[in-house]
Amino acid sequence: MSDRLSYEEKKALPDSVFGLPERREYPMPDAEHVRAAEAYFRDCPEDLKPKLARAILSRAKEYGVDVKSPTILAYAARQ
């Protein structure tokens, strides 16, 4: 499996699996895509990073992915 979803695959996903559901960006329907979201975190707009970081950690917990990125952990702790 690839960390790339086709347009049709992405379109079929519910908003709830996206790190940024209002923008339908950073889909995380499985563990592999949680890791991809972690890898592409740096590309997220600065003002949305805390929200995305919390979403990554939430989905990671659901799929048993251990997020070790100090950057993501720091952003997730922001209010």
PDB file with SEQRES, HELIX, SHEET and CRYST1 records, atoms N, CA, C and O in Angstrom:
SEQRES   1 A   79  MET SER ASP ARG LEU SER TYR GLU GLU LYS LYS ALA LEU          
SEQRES   2 A   79  PRO ASP SER VAL PHE GLY LEU PRO GLU ARG ARG GLU TYR          
SEQRES   3 A   79  PRO MET PRO ASP ALA GLU HIS VAL ARG ALA ALA GLU ALA          
SEQRES   4 A   79  TYR PHE ARG ASP CYS PRO GLU ASP LEU LYS PRO LYS LEU          
SEQRES   5 A   79  ALA ARG ALA ILE LEU SER ARG ALA LYS GLU TYR GLY VAL          
SEQRES   6 A   79  ASP VAL LYS SER PRO THR ILE LEU ALA TYR ALA ALA ARG          
SEQRES   7 A   79  GLN                                                          
HELIX    1 AA1 TYR A    7  ALA A   12  1                                   6    
HELIX    2 AA2 ASP A   15  VAL A   17  5                                   3    
HELIX    3 AA3 ALA A   31  ALA A   39  1                                   9    
HELIX    4 AA4 PHE A   41  ASP A   43  5                                   3    
HELIX    5 AA5 GLU A   46  LEU A   48  5                                   3    
HELIX    6 AA6 LYS A   49  TYR A   63  1                                  15    
HELIX    7 AA7 PRO A   70  ALA A   77  1                                   8    
SHEET    1 AA1 2 PHE A  18  LEU A  20  0                                        
SHEET    2 AA1 2 GLU A  25  PRO A  27 -1                                        
CRYST1    1.000    1.000    1.000  90.00  90.00  90.00 P 1           1          
ATOM      1  N   MET A   1       0.831  -1.185   0.000  1.00  0.00           N  
ATOM      2  CA  MET A   1       0.000   0.000   0.000  1.00  0.00           C  
ATOM      3  C   MET A   1       0.874   1.246   0.000  1.00  0.00           C  
ATOM      4  O   MET A   1       1.979   1.236   0.543  1.00  0.00           O  
ATOM      5  N   SER A   2       0.391   2.288  -0.593  1.00  0.00           N  
ATOM      6  CA  SER A   2       1.123   3.542  -0.691  1.00  0.00           C  
ATOM      7  C   SER A   2       0.515   4.568   0.252  1.00  0.00           C  
ATOM      8  O   SER A   2      -0.642   4.442   0.654  1.00  0.00           O  
ATOM      9  N   ASP A   3       1.301   5.594   0.606  1.00  0.00           N  
ATOM     10  CA  ASP A   3       0.733   6.659   1.429  1.00  0.00           C  
ATOM     11  C   ASP A   3      -0.020   7.669   0.567  1.00  0.00           C  
ATOM     12  O   ASP A   3      -0.484   8.693   1.068  1.00  0.00           O  
ATOM     13  N   ARG A   4      -0.140   7.383  -0.718  1.00  0.00           N  
ATOM     14  CA  ARG A   4      -0.885   8.242  -1.646  1.00  0.00           C  
ATOM     15  C   ARG A   4      -2.250   7.631  -1.927  1.00  0.00           C  
ATOM     16  O   ARG A   4      -2.364   6.461  -2.293  1.00  0.00           O  
ATOM     17  N   LEU A   5      -3.278   8.445  -1.747  1.00  0.00           N  
ATOM     18  CA  LEU A   5      -4.633   8.010  -2.071  1.00  0.00           C  
ATOM     19  C   LEU A   5      -5.037   8.628  -3.400  1.00  0.00           C  
ATOM     20  O   LEU A   5      -4.664   9.762  -3.701  1.00  0.00           O  
ATOM     21  N   SER A   6      -5.785   7.897  -4.184  1.00  0.00           N  
ATOM     22  CA  SER A   6      -6.302   8.466  -5.426  1.00  0.00           C  
ATOM     23  C   SER A   6      -7.381   9.486  -5.072  1.00  0.00           C  
ATOM     24  O   SER A   6      -7.875   9.515  -3.944  1.00  0.00           O  
ATOM     25  N   TYR A   7      -7.733  10.303  -6.025  1.00  0.00           N  
ATOM     26  CA  TYR A   7      -8.788  11.287  -5.817  1.00  0.00           C  
ATOM     27  C   TYR A   7     -10.072  10.599  -5.372  1.00  0.00           C  
ATOM     28  O   TYR A   7     -10.740  11.062  -4.448  1.00  0.00           O  
ATOM     29  N   GLU A   8     -10.415   9.502  -6.024  1.00  0.00           N  
ATOM     30  CA  GLU A   8     -11.648   8.778  -5.689  1.00  0.00           C  
ATOM     31  C   GLU A   8     -11.591   8.186  -4.286  1.00  0.00           C  
ATOM     32  O   GLU A   8     -12.578   8.231  -3.552  1.00  0.00           O  
ATOM     33  N   GLU A   9     -10.443   7.633  -3.912  1.00  0.00           N  
ATOM     34  CA  GLU A   9     -10.293   7.065  -2.564  1.00  0.00           C  
ATOM     35  C   GLU A   9     -10.438   8.164  -1.505  1.00  0.00           C  
ATOM     36  O   GLU A   9     -11.125   7.987  -0.499  1.00  0.00           O  
ATOM     37  N   LYS A  10      -9.784   9.289  -1.750  1.00  0.00           N  
ATOM     38  CA  LYS A  10      -9.831  10.407  -0.802  1.00  0.00           C  
ATOM     39  C   LYS A  10     -11.254  10.954  -0.688  1.00  0.00           C  
ATOM     40  O   LYS A  10     -11.723  11.271   0.405  1.00  0.00           O  
ATOM     41  N   LYS A  11     -11.930  11.059  -1.827  1.00  0.00           N  
ATOM     42  CA  LYS A  11     -13.300  11.578  -1.862  1.00  0.00           C  
ATOM     43  C   LYS A  11     -14.257  10.692  -1.055  1.00  0.00           C  
ATOM     44  O   LYS A  11     -15.217  11.189  -0.466  1.00  0.00           O  
ATOM     45  N   ALA A  12     -13.998   9.401  -1.030  1.00  0.00           N  
ATOM     46  CA  ALA A  12     -14.879   8.448  -0.342  1.00  0.00           C  
ATOM     47  C   ALA A  12     -14.688   8.436   1.178  1.00  0.00           C  
ATOM     48  O   ALA A  12     -15.520   7.885   1.899  1.00  0.00           O  
ATOM     49  N   LEU A  13     -13.606   9.035   1.669  1.00  0.00           N  
ATOM     50  CA  LEU A  13     -13.323   9.023   3.105  1.00  0.00           C  
ATOM     51  C   LEU A  13     -14.219   9.994   3.861  1.00  0.00           C  
ATOM     52  O   LEU A  13     -14.547  11.063   3.346  1.00  0.00           O  
ATOM     53  N   PRO A  14     -14.619   9.633   5.076  1.00  0.00           N  
ATOM     54  CA  PRO A  14     -15.388  10.568   5.895  1.00  0.00           C  
ATOM     55  C   PRO A  14     -14.487  11.691   6.425  1.00  0.00           C  
ATOM     56  O   PRO A  14     -13.281  11.498   6.583  1.00  0.00           O  
ATOM     57  N   ASP A  15     -15.059  12.838   6.694  1.00  0.00           N  
ATOM     58  CA  ASP A  15     -14.288  13.965   7.225  1.00  0.00           C  
ATOM     59  C   ASP A  15     -13.522  13.597   8.487  1.00  0.00           C  
ATOM     60  O   ASP A  15     -12.449  14.140   8.747  1.00  0.00           O  
ATOM     61  N   SER A  16     -14.070  12.675   9.268  1.00  0.00           N  
ATOM     62  CA  SER A  16     -13.495  12.326  10.569  1.00  0.00           C  
ATOM     63  C   SER A  16     -12.098  11.720  10.490  1.00  0.00           C  
ATOM     64  O   SER A  16     -11.398  11.696  11.503  1.00  0.00           O  
ATOM     65  N   VAL A  17     -11.671  11.238   9.348  1.00  0.00           N  
ATOM     66  CA  VAL A  17     -10.331  10.631   9.253  1.00  0.00           C  
ATOM     67  C   VAL A  17      -9.268  11.625   8.792  1.00  0.00           C  
ATOM     68  O   VAL A  17      -8.104  11.256   8.639  1.00  0.00           O  
ATOM     69  N   PHE A  18      -9.653  12.869   8.572  1.00  0.00           N  
ATOM     70  CA  PHE A  18      -8.693  13.872   8.129  1.00  0.00           C  
ATOM     71  C   PHE A  18      -8.130  14.638   9.317  1.00  0.00           C  
ATOM     72  O   PHE A  18      -8.846  14.959  10.265  1.00  0.00           O  
ATOM     73  N   GLY A  19      -6.854  14.922   9.248  1.00  0.00           N  
ATOM     74  CA  GLY A  19      -6.217  15.725  10.287  1.00  0.00           C  
ATOM     75  C   GLY A  19      -6.770  17.136  10.313  1.00  0.00           C  
ATOM     76  O   GLY A  19      -6.894  17.745  11.375  1.00  0.00           O  
ATOM     77  N   LEU A  20      -7.101  17.653   9.141  1.00  0.00           N  
ATOM     78  CA  LEU A  20      -7.738  18.960   9.011  1.00  0.00           C  
ATOM     79  C   LEU A  20      -9.032  18.759   8.225  1.00  0.00           C  
ATOM     80  O   LEU A  20      -9.072  19.002   7.019  1.00  0.00           O  
ATOM     81  N   PRO A  21     -10.092  18.315   8.908  1.00  0.00           N  
ATOM     82  CA  PRO A  21     -11.321  17.942   8.197  1.00  0.00           C  
ATOM     83  C   PRO A  21     -11.966  19.071   7.419  1.00  0.00           C  
ATOM     84  O   PRO A  21     -12.564  18.831   6.370  1.00  0.00           O  
ATOM     85  N   GLU A  22     -11.858  20.305   7.909  1.00  0.00           N  
ATOM     86  CA  GLU A  22     -12.479  21.424   7.206  1.00  0.00           C  
ATOM     87  C   GLU A  22     -11.809  21.687   5.853  1.00  0.00           C  
ATOM     88  O   GLU A  22     -12.411  22.280   4.958  1.00  0.00           O  
ATOM     89  N   ARG A  23     -10.569  21.243   5.718  1.00  0.00           N  
ATOM     90  CA  ARG A  23      -9.834  21.390   4.461  1.00  0.00           C  
ATOM     91  C   ARG A  23      -9.680  20.050   3.727  1.00  0.00           C  
ATOM     92  O   ARG A  23      -9.186  19.995   2.601  1.00  0.00           O  
ATOM     93  N   ARG A  24     -10.115  18.977   4.395  1.00  0.00           N  
ATOM     94  CA  ARG A  24      -9.959  17.606   3.870  1.00  0.00           C  
ATOM     95  C   ARG A  24      -8.500  17.343   3.479  1.00  0.00           C  
ATOM     96  O   ARG A  24      -8.203  16.855   2.388  1.00  0.00           O  
ATOM     97  N   GLU A  25      -7.613  17.682   4.400  1.00  0.00           N  
ATOM     98  CA  GLU A  25      -6.176  17.474   4.212  1.00  0.00           C  
ATOM     99  C   GLU A  25      -5.656  16.542   5.305  1.00  0.00           C  
ATOM    100  O   GLU A  25      -6.238  16.449   6.385  1.00  0.00           O  
ATOM    101  N   TYR A  26      -4.571  15.866   5.014  1.00  0.00           N  
ATOM    102  CA  TYR A  26      -3.910  14.925   5.916  1.00  0.00           C  
ATOM    103  C   TYR A  26      -4.837  13.759   6.284  1.00  0.00           C  
ATOM    104  O   TYR A  26      -5.172  13.572   7.454  1.00  0.00           O  
ATOM    105  N   PRO A  27      -5.249  12.976   5.274  1.00  0.00           N  
ATOM    106  CA  PRO A  27      -6.097  11.813   5.556  1.00  0.00           C  
ATOM    107  C   PRO A  27      -5.334  10.762   6.359  1.00  0.00           C  
ATOM    108  O   PRO A  27      -4.166  10.486   6.085  1.00  0.00           O  
ATOM    109  N   MET A  28      -6.002  10.182   7.346  1.00  0.00           N  
ATOM    110  CA  MET A  28      -5.374   9.163   8.191  1.00  0.00           C  
ATOM    111  C   MET A  28      -6.333   7.998   8.412  1.00  0.00           C  
ATOM    112  O   MET A  28      -6.776   7.764   9.536  1.00  0.00           O  
ATOM    113  N   PRO A  29      -6.658   7.260   7.333  1.00  0.00           N  
ATOM    114  CA  PRO A  29      -7.581   6.135   7.483  1.00  0.00           C  
ATOM    115  C   PRO A  29      -6.927   4.872   8.035  1.00  0.00           C  
ATOM    116  O   PRO A  29      -7.617   3.893   8.320  1.00  0.00           O  
ATOM    117  N   ASP A  30      -5.587   4.888   8.192  1.00  0.00           N  
ATOM    118  CA  ASP A  30      -4.873   3.710   8.698  1.00  0.00           C  
ATOM    119  C   ASP A  30      -3.515   4.146   9.244  1.00  0.00           C  
ATOM    120  O   ASP A  30      -3.141   5.313   9.138  1.00  0.00           O  
ATOM    121  N   ALA A  31      -2.782   3.199   9.830  1.00  0.00           N  
ATOM    122  CA  ALA A  31      -1.490   3.501  10.458  1.00  0.00           C  
ATOM    123  C   ALA A  31      -0.486   4.079   9.465  1.00  0.00           C  
ATOM    124  O   ALA A  31       0.263   4.996   9.804  1.00  0.00           O  
ATOM    125  N   GLU A  32      -0.465   3.559   8.267  1.00  0.00           N  
ATOM    126  CA  GLU A  32       0.482   4.046   7.262  1.00  0.00           C  
ATOM    127  C   GLU A  32       0.258   5.533   6.962  1.00  0.00           C  
ATOM    128  O   GLU A  32       1.213   6.289   6.784  1.00  0.00           O  
ATOM    129  N   HIS A  33      -0.997   5.936   6.911  1.00  0.00           N  
ATOM    130  CA  HIS A  33      -1.299   7.334   6.624  1.00  0.00           C  
ATOM    131  C   HIS A  33      -1.079   8.235   7.838  1.00  0.00           C  
ATOM    132  O   HIS A  33      -0.843   9.433   7.680  1.00  0.00           O  
ATOM    133  N   VAL A  34      -1.153   7.679   9.037  1.00  0.00           N  
ATOM    134  CA  VAL A  34      -0.783   8.443  10.223  1.00  0.00           C  
ATOM    135  C   VAL A  34       0.702   8.783  10.135  1.00  0.00           C  
ATOM    136  O   VAL A  34       1.102   9.916  10.403  1.00  0.00           O  
ATOM    137  N   ARG A  35       1.518   7.798   9.758  1.00  0.00           N  
ATOM    138  CA  ARG A  35       2.964   8.040   9.601  1.00  0.00           C  
ATOM    139  C   ARG A  35       3.231   9.062   8.493  1.00  0.00           C  
ATOM    140  O   ARG A  35       4.132   9.892   8.613  1.00  0.00           O  
ATOM    141  N   ALA A  36       2.446   8.998   7.423  1.00  0.00           N  
ATOM    142  CA  ALA A  36       2.613   9.963   6.322  1.00  0.00           C  
ATOM    143  C   ALA A  36       2.251  11.368   6.801  1.00  0.00           C  
ATOM    144  O   ALA A  36       2.944  12.331   6.472  1.00  0.00           O  
ATOM    145  N   ALA A  37       1.176  11.493   7.571  1.00  0.00           N  
ATOM    146  CA  ALA A  37       0.790  12.805   8.100  1.00  0.00           C  
ATOM    147  C   ALA A  37       1.892  13.358   8.995  1.00  0.00           C  
ATOM    148  O   ALA A  37       2.169  14.557   8.989  1.00  0.00           O  
ATOM    149  N   GLU A  38       2.512  12.475   9.758  1.00  0.00           N  
ATOM    150  CA  GLU A  38       3.635  12.888  10.608  1.00  0.00           C  
ATOM    151  C   GLU A  38       4.790  13.385   9.743  1.00  0.00           C  
ATOM    152  O   GLU A  38       5.415  14.397  10.060  1.00  0.00           O  
ATOM    153  N   ALA A  39       5.069  12.683   8.666  1.00  0.00           N  
ATOM    154  CA  ALA A  39       6.171  13.066   7.778  1.00  0.00           C  
ATOM    155  C   ALA A  39       5.912  14.395   7.066  1.00  0.00           C  
ATOM    156  O   ALA A  39       6.841  15.166   6.826  1.00  0.00           O  
ATOM    157  N   TYR A  40       4.652  14.658   6.733  1.00  0.00           N  
ATOM    158  CA  TYR A  40       4.313  15.882   5.996  1.00  0.00           C  
ATOM    159  C   TYR A  40       3.864  17.015   6.917  1.00  0.00           C  
ATOM    160  O   TYR A  40       3.424  18.059   6.436  1.00  0.00           O  
ATOM    161  N   PHE A  41       3.967  16.825   8.213  1.00  0.00           N  
ATOM    162  CA  PHE A  41       3.548  17.830   9.186  1.00  0.00           C  
ATOM    163  C   PHE A  41       4.199  19.179   8.922  1.00  0.00           C  
ATOM    164  O   PHE A  41       3.557  20.217   9.080  1.00  0.00           O  
ATOM    165  N   ARG A  42       5.448  19.179   8.526  1.00  0.00           N  
ATOM    166  CA  ARG A  42       6.184  20.423   8.297  1.00  0.00           C  
ATOM    167  C   ARG A  42       5.531  21.303   7.225  1.00  0.00           C  
ATOM    168  O   ARG A  42       5.749  22.514   7.201  1.00  0.00           O  
ATOM    169  N   ASP A  43       4.735  20.697   6.344  1.00  0.00           N  
ATOM    170  CA  ASP A  43       4.088  21.446   5.265  1.00  0.00           C  
ATOM    171  C   ASP A  43       2.781  22.105   5.695  1.00  0.00           C  
ATOM    172  O   ASP A  43       2.197  22.873   4.931  1.00  0.00           O  
ATOM    173  N   CYS A  44       2.326  21.818   6.886  1.00  0.00           N  
ATOM    174  CA  CYS A  44       1.071  22.369   7.391  1.00  0.00           C  
ATOM    175  C   CYS A  44       1.240  23.860   7.705  1.00  0.00           C  
ATOM    176  O   CYS A  44       2.282  24.265   8.219  1.00  0.00           O  
ATOM    177  N   PRO A  45       0.223  24.680   7.401  1.00  0.00           N  
ATOM    178  CA  PRO A  45       0.295  26.095   7.792  1.00  0.00           C  
ATOM    179  C   PRO A  45       0.508  26.224   9.300  1.00  0.00           C  
ATOM    180  O   PRO A  45      -0.064  25.463  10.081  1.00  0.00           O  
ATOM    181  N   GLU A  46       1.314  27.167   9.693  1.00  0.00           N  
ATOM    182  CA  GLU A  46       1.710  27.352  11.096  1.00  0.00           C  
ATOM    183  C   GLU A  46       0.507  27.438  12.041  1.00  0.00           C  
ATOM    184  O   GLU A  46       0.520  26.829  13.110  1.00  0.00           O  
ATOM    185  N   ASP A  47      -0.516  28.178  11.663  1.00  0.00           N  
ATOM    186  CA  ASP A  47      -1.659  28.366  12.554  1.00  0.00           C  
ATOM    187  C   ASP A  47      -2.501  27.104  12.731  1.00  0.00           C  
ATOM    188  O   ASP A  47      -3.300  27.027  13.664  1.00  0.00           O  
ATOM    189  N   LEU A  48      -2.337  26.117  11.853  1.00  0.00           N  
ATOM    190  CA  LEU A  48      -3.101  24.875  11.940  1.00  0.00           C  
ATOM    191  C   LEU A  48      -2.302  23.720  12.546  1.00  0.00           C  
ATOM    192  O   LEU A  48      -2.844  22.639  12.777  1.00  0.00           O  
ATOM    193  N   LYS A  49      -1.025  23.950  12.800  1.00  0.00           N  
ATOM    194  CA  LYS A  49      -0.171  22.874  13.319  1.00  0.00           C  
ATOM    195  C   LYS A  49      -0.626  22.304  14.662  1.00  0.00           C  
ATOM    196  O   LYS A  49      -0.578  21.086  14.835  1.00  0.00           O  
ATOM    197  N   PRO A  50      -1.066  23.125  15.625  1.00  0.00           N  
ATOM    198  CA  PRO A  50      -1.531  22.521  16.888  1.00  0.00           C  
ATOM    199  C   PRO A  50      -2.718  21.572  16.680  1.00  0.00           C  
ATOM    200  O   PRO A  50      -2.763  20.493  17.270  1.00  0.00           O  
ATOM    201  N   LYS A  51      -3.664  21.973  15.852  1.00  0.00           N  
ATOM    202  CA  LYS A  51      -4.833  21.134  15.578  1.00  0.00           C  
ATOM    203  C   LYS A  51      -4.417  19.840  14.890  1.00  0.00           C  
ATOM    204  O   LYS A  51      -4.878  18.763  15.268  1.00  0.00           O  
ATOM    205  N   LEU A  52      -3.553  19.934  13.884  1.00  0.00           N  
ATOM    206  CA  LEU A  52      -3.095  18.751  13.175  1.00  0.00           C  
ATOM    207  C   LEU A  52      -2.293  17.841  14.105  1.00  0.00           C  
ATOM    208  O   LEU A  52      -2.447  16.621  14.061  1.00  0.00           O  
ATOM    209  N   ALA A  53      -1.446  18.420  14.937  1.00  0.00           N  
ATOM    210  CA  ALA A  53      -0.639  17.614  15.865  1.00  0.00           C  
ATOM    211  C   ALA A  53      -1.540  16.791  16.784  1.00  0.00           C  
ATOM    212  O   ALA A  53      -1.286  15.606  17.003  1.00  0.00           O  
ATOM    213  N   ARG A  54      -2.588  17.411  17.322  1.00  0.00           N  
ATOM    214  CA  ARG A  54      -3.517  16.687  18.198  1.00  0.00           C  
ATOM    215  C   ARG A  54      -4.250  15.584  17.429  1.00  0.00           C  
ATOM    216  O   ARG A  54      -4.484  14.499  17.961  1.00  0.00           O  
ATOM    217  N   ALA A  55      -4.609  15.871  16.177  1.00  0.00           N  
ATOM    218  CA  ALA A  55      -5.289  14.860  15.353  1.00  0.00           C  
ATOM    219  C   ALA A  55      -4.358  13.680  15.067  1.00  0.00           C  
ATOM    220  O   ALA A  55      -4.781  12.525  15.117  1.00  0.00           O  
ATOM    221  N   ILE A  56      -3.099  13.971  14.770  1.00  0.00           N  
ATOM    222  CA  ILE A  56      -2.126  12.906  14.513  1.00  0.00           C  
ATOM    223  C   ILE A  56      -1.991  12.021  15.748  1.00  0.00           C  
ATOM    224  O   ILE A  56      -2.013  10.795  15.638  1.00  0.00           O  
ATOM    225  N   LEU A  57      -1.853  12.632  16.916  1.00  0.00           N  
ATOM    226  CA  LEU A  57      -1.697  11.845  18.142  1.00  0.00           C  
ATOM    227  C   LEU A  57      -2.943  11.010  18.431  1.00  0.00           C  
ATOM    228  O   LEU A  57      -2.839   9.868  18.878  1.00  0.00           O  
ATOM    229  N   SER A  58      -4.099  11.573  18.177  1.00  0.00           N  
ATOM    230  CA  SER A  58      -5.349  10.839  18.405  1.00  0.00           C  
ATOM    231  C   SER A  58      -5.457   9.627  17.483  1.00  0.00           C  
ATOM    232  O   SER A  58      -5.770   8.525  17.934  1.00  0.00           O  
ATOM    233  N   ARG A  59      -5.199   9.832  16.200  1.00  0.00           N  
ATOM    234  CA  ARG A  59      -5.279   8.734  15.230  1.00  0.00           C  
ATOM    235  C   ARG A  59      -4.153   7.727  15.485  1.00  0.00           C  
ATOM    236  O   ARG A  59      -4.349   6.523  15.324  1.00  0.00           O  
ATOM    237  N   ALA A  60      -2.984   8.215  15.878  1.00  0.00           N  
ATOM    238  CA  ALA A  60      -1.860   7.318  16.173  1.00  0.00           C  
ATOM    239  C   ALA A  60      -2.211   6.378  17.313  1.00  0.00           C  
ATOM    240  O   ALA A  60      -1.910   5.186  17.256  1.00  0.00           O  
ATOM    241  N   LYS A  61      -2.845   6.913  18.347  1.00  0.00           N  
ATOM    242  CA  LYS A  61      -3.252   6.084  19.482  1.00  0.00           C  
ATOM    243  C   LYS A  61      -4.238   5.011  19.022  1.00  0.00           C  
ATOM    244  O   LYS A  61      -4.155   3.857  19.442  1.00  0.00           O  
ATOM    245  N   GLU A  62      -5.161   5.401  18.162  1.00  0.00           N  
ATOM    246  CA  GLU A  62      -6.170   4.472  17.647  1.00  0.00           C  
ATOM    247  C   GLU A  62      -5.537   3.313  16.878  1.00  0.00           C  
ATOM    248  O   GLU A  62      -6.015   2.181  16.947  1.00  0.00           O  
ATOM    249  N   TYR A  63      -4.459   3.603  16.147  1.00  0.00           N  
ATOM    250  CA  TYR A  63      -3.825   2.573  15.309  1.00  0.00           C  
ATOM    251  C   TYR A  63      -2.550   1.993  15.911  1.00  0.00           C  
ATOM    252  O   TYR A  63      -1.882   1.188  15.263  1.00  0.00           O  
ATOM    253  N   GLY A  64      -2.201   2.380  17.129  1.00  0.00           N  
ATOM    254  CA  GLY A  64      -1.024   1.836  17.783  1.00  0.00           C  
ATOM    255  C   GLY A  64       0.292   2.334  17.202  1.00  0.00           C  
ATOM    256  O   GLY A  64       1.300   1.628  17.230  1.00  0.00           O  
ATOM    257  N   VAL A  65       0.276   3.555  16.677  1.00  0.00           N  
ATOM    258  CA  VAL A  65       1.487   4.162  16.121  1.00  0.00           C  
ATOM    259  C   VAL A  65       2.136   5.000  17.217  1.00  0.00           C  
ATOM    260  O   VAL A  65       1.465   5.794  17.876  1.00  0.00           O  
ATOM    261  N   ASP A  66       3.432   4.825  17.409  1.00  0.00           N  
ATOM    262  CA  ASP A  66       4.174   5.568  18.424  1.00  0.00           C  
ATOM    263  C   ASP A  66       4.774   6.815  17.785  1.00  0.00           C  
ATOM    264  O   ASP A  66       5.735   6.724  17.020  1.00  0.00           O  
ATOM    265  N   VAL A  67       4.208   7.978  18.097  1.00  0.00           N  
ATOM    266  CA  VAL A  67       4.711   9.242  17.556  1.00  0.00           C  
ATOM    267  C   VAL A  67       5.808   9.750  18.484  1.00  0.00           C  
ATOM    268  O   VAL A  67       5.569   9.998  19.665  1.00  0.00           O  
ATOM    269  N   LYS A  68       6.999   9.901  17.945  1.00  0.00           N  
ATOM    270  CA  LYS A  68       8.139  10.324  18.753  1.00  0.00           C  
ATOM    271  C   LYS A  68       8.623  11.724  18.391  1.00  0.00           C  
ATOM    272  O   LYS A  68       9.542  12.240  19.027  1.00  0.00           O  
ATOM    273  N   SER A  69       8.026  12.339  17.389  1.00  0.00           N  
ATOM    274  CA  SER A  69       8.466  13.658  16.941  1.00  0.00           C  
ATOM    275  C   SER A  69       8.289  14.696  18.050  1.00  0.00           C  
ATOM    276  O   SER A  69       7.164  14.970  18.469  1.00  0.00           O  
ATOM    277  N   PRO A  70       9.398  15.277  18.527  1.00  0.00           N  
ATOM    278  CA  PRO A  70       9.275  16.307  19.558  1.00  0.00           C  
ATOM    279  C   PRO A  70       8.500  17.522  19.048  1.00  0.00           C  
ATOM    280  O   PRO A  70       7.835  18.205  19.827  1.00  0.00           O  
ATOM    281  N   THR A  71       8.581  17.792  17.760  1.00  0.00           N  
ATOM    282  CA  THR A  71       7.860  18.924  17.183  1.00  0.00           C  
ATOM    283  C   THR A  71       6.359  18.703  17.276  1.00  0.00           C  
ATOM    284  O   THR A  71       5.626  19.594  17.709  1.00  0.00           O  
ATOM    285  N   ILE A  72       5.897  17.533  16.878  1.00  0.00           N  
ATOM    286  CA  ILE A  72       4.463  17.237  16.943  1.00  0.00           C  
ATOM    287  C   ILE A  72       3.994  17.219  18.398  1.00  0.00           C  
ATOM    288  O   ILE A  72       2.926  17.747  18.706  1.00  0.00           O  
ATOM    289  N   LEU A  73       4.757  16.634  19.272  1.00  0.00           N  
ATOM    290  CA  LEU A  73       4.379  16.582  20.691  1.00  0.00           C  
ATOM    291  C   LEU A  73       4.297  17.999  21.276  1.00  0.00           C  
ATOM    292  O   LEU A  73       3.400  18.290  22.066  1.00  0.00           O  
ATOM    293  N   ALA A  74       5.219  18.870  20.895  1.00  0.00           N  
ATOM    294  CA  ALA A  74       5.205  20.249  21.393  1.00  0.00           C  
ATOM    295  C   ALA A  74       3.992  21.016  20.866  1.00  0.00           C  
ATOM    296  O   ALA A  74       3.335  21.729  21.624  1.00  0.00           O  
ATOM    297  N   TYR A  75       3.696  20.876  19.588  1.00  0.00           N  
ATOM    298  CA  TYR A  75       2.531  21.564  19.019  1.00  0.00           C  
ATOM    299  C   TYR A  75       1.235  21.037  19.640  1.00  0.00           C  
ATOM    300  O   TYR A  75       0.310  21.813  19.880  1.00  0.00           O  
ATOM    301  N   ALA A  76       1.157  19.753  19.896  1.00  0.00           N  
ATOM    302  CA  ALA A  76      -0.053  19.163  20.468  1.00  0.00           C  
ATOM    303  C   ALA A  76      -0.325  19.709  21.865  1.00  0.00           C  
ATOM    304  O   ALA A  76      -1.478  19.778  22.291  1.00  0.00           O  
ATOM    305  N   ALA A  77       0.720  20.094  22.576  1.00  0.00           N  
ATOM    306  CA  ALA A  77       0.565  20.607  23.934  1.00  0.00           C  
ATOM    307  C   ALA A  77       0.090  22.062  23.955  1.00  0.00           C  
ATOM    308  O   ALA A  77      -0.335  22.560  24.997  1.00  0.00           O  
ATOM    309  N   ARG A  78       0.162  22.738  22.819  1.00  0.00           N  
ATOM    310  CA  ARG A  78      -0.287  24.138  22.739  1.00  0.00           C  
ATOM    311  C   ARG A  78      -1.801  24.225  22.771  1.00  0.00           C  
ATOM    312  O   ARG A  78      -2.495  23.325  22.299  1.00  0.00           O  
ATOM    313  N   GLN A  79      -2.301  25.306  23.325  1.00  0.00           N  
ATOM    314  CA  GLN A  79      -3.758  25.528  23.370  1.00  0.00           C  
ATOM    315  C   GLN A  79      -4.225  26.434  22.280  1.00  0.00           C  
ATOM    316  O   GLN A  79      -5.419  26.718  22.183  1.00  0.00           O  
TER     317      GLN A  79                                                      
END                                                                             
